[in-house]
Amino acid sequence: MLWIALYFPALSLDWIERRFPKMLIPAIAVTVRKRNQTSIQQANKPAQERGVMAGQPLASALAVFPDLVIMEQDPHEERKALQQAVYAALRFTPNIAMQNNGLIAEVSGSLKLFGGLKKLCQSLNRAVTAQGLQFSAGIAPTATGAGLLARSAQPGTVINGKGEEFRILLDALPVNLLESAQLHLDVIRGIGCKTLADLRRLPRGGIARRFDPDLPAELDRAYGDSPDPQKWFEAPEDFQQKMKMMGLVENTALLLVPARRMVEQMCGWLASRHAAVSAFSFILHHEHSLRQPHKFTPVNIRLSEQGSDPAHLMLLLRARLERTKIVAPVCELELTADEIAAGADSNLELFPTVQSEATSLNRFIEKLSSRLGPEAITGLKVVSDHRPECSQRLELSAMGGLNRFSKREAKAQIIQPESPRPAWLMETPLELKVQRGQPIYGSPLKLLAGPERIEAGWWDDAAVARDYFIAENDQGQLLWIYRERNPVEKDKGNKGGNWYLQGLFG
Amino acid sequence: MPPAPLSLSQIEARFKSRIWRGNAWGASDDPVISSGFQELDKELPGGGWPTRNLMELLLSAEGLGEIRLLSRALGEITRSERNILLVAPPYIPYMHAWEHQGIDSHRVVLVRACKPAERLWALEQGIRSAAFGAIIGWLPEASQQATRKLQILSRTAAGLVFLFRPARAQFESSAAPLRILLNPVRGHSHTLSLYLLKRRGAPFVLPVRIPPPQAAIFSRPAELKPVLAPLTN
């Protein structure tokens, strides 16, 4: 067993600070009420620079710095922030237990997948830091031991107690880290016990009788002498996270940081359920007021193929957010996994195969349609019709519309005309000027071949009667032009209708 | 004692992929896809369209036969079940005609983007994606930085990258290692002449001629009835 424990020393501050954009963090202090007196429990860096210190009564802190932002300690919010850190860490191991101000993760099963302890540690570090939380970490073969090491570490550092030196490291830890020793710290210090090693040298029975029966048991668990069962965090059935903003945000760029945090939480949740998301919605809640009617703006994203990669999901969300107009200031964000499907991402492949190409095509389509709009990327479906404008349909290729129908069916749709067809078609036929009976496009056109008559569509309302010619101009362009025929007026001596350019032989 | 200096032939042998003589073709490790035209393959370094490189095709107007020039390579790509991406083509591709030239229309993906920045972005994404065997983009105005960026990206591309640009761009510098100017041949309708403006290796001055397609259809004088203008050659 190998445990990584994370300890969040400044959780009560972090959950407030991370709601601000990084550049705009004010001086904040968290207060706690004890026996009719409110005192500062923790102050952040800007506040400490102004002279606000932990333990100060609130009144004196305000006297030092009147503009201090004061928040009361909120265990509920702290718990929520801790839970979000657990979500982020679930990507790396399913076995995570929540503790007071910390979490412990059992990682022995994940080492190989993530490329060893060092890499795993780095990824975990990055994921939890991205949630806007400060922490210190400890690695040990026992859960309690890892927790003790994490508590003793400086913020932002890791103590690696894997292997031989684990007991030596534990021996040197101060007694005040032990949970069950908190009430008896004065006495224990008074009898000359400073470290865990000192405490272990005393007779067990005596310690249990004088201090706390749990004290020797906790020591045993830390050193691995007795079993240490954990209650694993269980991911809920569905994912819905809300995040309040500290101010009103009108700029999508400022939403990206919290959005990324939420997407990473969702991906952790997905990983723990061995699932991938196929549709999710990101909802921007607006401040409720009588003047503006919009309560929220939903951003619904549907994936052509389920995915659980935070970078990919974030890319889609970001592209959509950039196109979304924010009608009113945003005060809260919400992310919901609407549809999930079993099975995570496909296995990694060494060489691209047809299967992986289809996947990357789907990804490409998603990426483009989320930035340029779904109508920007299409395939063309051939239809058996001799009228050029009816002979193919743009097919929106989002949602895997490409390659859906069978090849044989498609081959049957291709018309086999007598004369060649141009590679390019005009959006609408372009009427050509006529000079001395000769159509002009760039220069007078020379007819090379034709006519080929296309008379079709009498069965629907778009009947055409045209004589097609292949023509060339001085630039060397080969053109597909036609003259309209009107069968009714033909007898009246009308020489023929207008000339139109419909295609180019590319 | 310092090691003996390498002889010229030793140097050439050792740095084979990085040194080429000015009078010979550049040999490169990039796999090629045959253009399907022997005359052209002979003149292209490596003997075909090189993958992992940006190729610029310059032409004064559409409709000279540019798709026909690519059609055999594109057909080969779709037959090996890979996709073709068209970014911002100037007209709608007429899929029946593409099918006649042997290109599977279901493998063609069309991106329509108006703004130059969006076109460039879509092109970059296409090059980055592993999904395409050929990426063809139309960029009427492409800066030198844009072509440089595309060329760098193309080094990692999985397929052919073609860029169609107007003929006037031949006077601008470009990072593409292969640049070809497409011209019609006067008097021979739909014969293309290709000037290799730039290639790895010795410059090539004479144009390559690509014969007209479906020669039978275009040269069937018996069936051609000049309707308005007499056929003159």
HADDOCK unambig.tbl for C-alpha pairs under 7 A between the chains (distance, minus, plus):
assign (segid A and resid 357 and name CA) (segid B and resid 130 and name CA) 6.21 0.50 0.50
assign (segid A and resid 357 and name CA) (segid B and resid 131 and name CA) 4.64 0.50 0.50
assign (segid A and resid 358 and name CA) (segid B and resid 131 and name CA) 6.69 0.50 0.50
assign (segid A and resid 360 and name CA) (segid B and resid 129 and name CA) 6.36 0.50 0.50
assign (segid A and resid 360 and name CA) (segid B and resid 130 and name CA) 6.15 0.50 0.50
assign (segid A and resid 360 and name CA) (segid B and resid 131 and name CA) 5.39 0.50 0.50
assign (segid A and resid 361 and name CA) (segid B and resid 131 and name CA) 4.96 0.50 0.50
assign (segid A and resid 364 and name CA) (segid B and resid 129 and name CA) 6.59 0.50 0.50
assign (segid A and resid 368 and name CA) (segid B and resid 122 and name CA) 6.94 0.50 0.50
assign (segid A and resid 376 and name CA) (segid B and resid 111 and name CA) 5.58 0.50 0.50
assign (segid A and resid 376 and name CA) (segid B and resid 112 and name CA) 4.97 0.50 0.50
assign (segid A and resid 376 and name CA) (segid B and resid 113 and name CA) 6.62 0.50 0.50
assign (segid A and resid 377 and name CA) (segid B and resid 110 and name CA) 5.66 0.50 0.50
assign (segid A and resid 377 and name CA) (segid B and resid 111 and name CA) 4.45 0.50 0.50
assign (segid A and resid 377 and name CA) (segid B and resid 112 and name CA) 6.32 0.50 0.50
assign (segid A and resid 378 and name CA) (segid B and resid 109 and name CA) 6.01 0.50 0.50
assign (segid A and resid 378 and name CA) (segid B and resid 110 and name CA) 5.17 0.50 0.50
assign (segid A and resid 378 and name CA) (segid B and resid 111 and name CA) 6.44 0.50 0.50
assign (segid A and resid 379 and name CA) (segid B and resid 108 and name CA) 6.28 0.50 0.50
assign (segid A and resid 379 and name CA) (segid B and resid 109 and name CA) 4.94 0.50 0.50
assign (segid A and resid 379 and name CA) (segid B and resid 110 and name CA) 5.75 0.50 0.50
assign (segid A and resid 382 and name CA) (segid B and resid 95 and name CA) 6.49 0.50 0.50
assign (segid A and resid 382 and name CA) (segid B and resid 96 and name CA) 6.87 0.50 0.50
assign (segid A and resid 402 and name CA) (segid B and resid 106 and name CA) 6.90 0.50 0.50
assign (segid A and resid 403 and name CA) (segid B and resid 106 and name CA) 6.01 0.50 0.50
assign (segid A and resid 414 and name CA) (segid B and resid 96 and name CA) 5.93 0.50 0.50
assign (segid A and resid 415 and name CA) (segid B and resid 96 and name CA) 6.77 0.50 0.50
assign (segid A and resid 419 and name CA) (segid B and resid 217 and name CA) 6.91 0.50 0.50
assign (segid A and resid 421 and name CA) (segid B and resid 97 and name CA) 5.06 0.50 0.50
assign (segid A and resid 422 and name CA) (segid B and resid 94 and name CA) 6.73 0.50 0.50
assign (segid A and resid 422 and name CA) (segid B and resid 97 and name CA) 5.90 0.50 0.50
assign (segid A and resid 423 and name CA) (segid B and resid 93 and name CA) 5.65 0.50 0.50
assign (segid A and resid 423 and name CA) (segid B and resid 94 and name CA) 5.10 0.50 0.50
assign (segid A and resid 423 and name CA) (segid B and resid 97 and name CA) 5.39 0.50 0.50
assign (segid A and resid 423 and name CA) (segid B and resid 98 and name CA) 6.16 0.50 0.50
assign (segid A and resid 424 and name CA) (segid B and resid 91 and name CA) 5.58 0.50 0.50
assign (segid A and resid 424 and name CA) (segid B and resid 92 and name CA) 5.52 0.50 0.50
assign (segid A and resid 424 and name CA) (segid B and resid 93 and name CA) 4.64 0.50 0.50
assign (segid A and resid 424 and name CA) (segid B and resid 94 and name CA) 5.35 0.50 0.50
assign (segid A and resid 425 and name CA) (segid B and resid 91 and name CA) 5.76 0.50 0.50
assign (segid A and resid 425 and name CA) (segid B and resid 92 and name CA) 5.00 0.50 0.50
assign (segid A and resid 425 and name CA) (segid B and resid 93 and name CA) 6.05 0.50 0.50
assign (segid A and resid 425 and name CA) (segid B and resid 94 and name CA) 5.79 0.50 0.50
assign (segid A and resid 426 and name CA) (segid B and resid 91 and name CA) 5.63 0.50 0.50
assign (segid A and resid 426 and name CA) (segid B and resid 92 and name CA) 6.26 0.50 0.50
assign (segid A and resid 427 and name CA) (segid B and resid 91 and name CA) 6.85 0.50 0.50
assign (segid A and resid 427 and name CA) (segid B and resid 92 and name CA) 6.54 0.50 0.50
assign (segid A and resid 446 and name CA) (segid B and resid 229 and name CA) 6.27 0.50 0.50
assign (segid A and resid 447 and name CA) (segid B and resid 226 and name CA) 6.84 0.50 0.50
assign (segid A and resid 447 and name CA) (segid B and resid 229 and name CA) 6.53 0.50 0.50
assign (segid A and resid 448 and name CA) (segid B and resid 231 and name CA) 6.85 0.50 0.50
assign (segid A and resid 449 and name CA) (segid B and resid 224 and name CA) 5.41 0.50 0.50
assign (segid A and resid 450 and name CA) (segid B and resid 224 and name CA) 6.39 0.50 0.50
assign (segid A and resid 450 and name CA) (segid B and resid 225 and name CA) 6.87 0.50 0.50
assign (segid A and resid 476 and name CA) (segid B and resid 64 and name CA) 6.18 0.50 0.50
assign (segid A and resid 476 and name CA) (segid B and resid 184 and name CA) 5.26 0.50 0.50
assign (segid A and resid 476 and name CA) (segid B and resid 189 and name CA) 6.93 0.50 0.50
assign (segid A and resid 477 and name CA) (segid B and resid 62 and name CA) 6.95 0.50 0.50
assign (segid A and resid 477 and name CA) (segid B and resid 63 and name CA) 4.87 0.50 0.50
assign (segid A and resid 477 and name CA) (segid B and resid 64 and name CA) 4.96 0.50 0.50
assign (segid A and resid 478 and name CA) (segid B and resid 63 and name CA) 5.59 0.50 0.50
assign (segid A and resid 478 and name CA) (segid B and resid 64 and name CA) 6.35 0.50 0.50
assign (segid A and resid 478 and name CA) (segid B and resid 190 and name CA) 6.94 0.50 0.50
assign (segid A and resid 504 and name CA) (segid B and resid 63 and name CA) 4.78 0.50 0.50
assign (segid A and resid 505 and name CA) (segid B and resid 63 and name CA) 4.74 0.50 0.50
assign (segid A and resid 505 and name CA) (segid B and resid 64 and name CA) 6.79 0.50 0.50
assign (segid A and resid 505 and name CA) (segid B and resid 65 and name CA) 6.07 0.50 0.50
assign (segid A and resid 506 and name CA) (segid B and resid 62 and name CA) 6.25 0.50 0.50
assign (segid A and resid 506 and name CA) (segid B and resid 63 and name CA) 4.05 0.50 0.50
assign (segid A and resid 506 and name CA) (segid B and resid 64 and name CA) 5.66 0.50 0.50
assign (segid A and resid 506 and name CA) (segid B and resid 65 and name CA) 4.22 0.50 0.50
assign (segid A and resid 506 and name CA) (segid B and resid 66 and name CA) 5.09 0.50 0.50
assign (segid A and resid 506 and name CA) (segid B and resid 67 and name CA) 4.92 0.50 0.50
assign (segid A and resid 506 and name CA) (segid B and resid 68 and name CA) 6.40 0.50 0.50
